[in-house]
Amino acid sequence: MPDAEPIVPNFHGNFEYGIDASKRVMVPAKWRPEDPNVLFTLILWPINVEQYVLVLPPNRWHAMLEKLKAQSLDDEVVAAIERVIGETSVQLTLDRAGRFCLPEFLTRPAGITDKVKFVPRLDKFEMWDPERRAAALASDKTLAASKKIGL
């Protein structure tokens, strides 16, 4: 029987933290897994827009991989997605202080410089430049209000 997946918390709340000179940013304490070895996947997202950094805990990363693996090996669109994700992502654990050390190839295109706005998406989260997130918030609220999902 395989080992159980590390338990990662659900993500809720409103957090903004500064980035230090070494490009480290604190992850909200409530969002840190109990197991310090949890490997998060950070991806520049959405593809081609590169508006923020999407952070996937292991279960969401594996779900994405399974969806891609279910596609045909001959599908050039899937191959392109795999290549782009492979080139615009990194897997990181939190350091002992609960921080990510953010690579420049993720922060620069996302406009993240000295602060990070953490945006929860329940079972995953995003890291945004605070000003860029503020500009996108009204649009998100309008879009969310327009969708009837039967909750």
Protein Blocks (a to p, Z undefined) as FASTA:
>chain_A
ZZddddddddedjddddddfkopacddfklpcfblkbccddddddehklmaccdddfklm
mmmmmmmmmpcfklmklmmmmmmmmmmgccddddfkopacddfklmmmnopakbccddde
hjaccdddfklmmmmmmmmmmmmmmpcghZZ
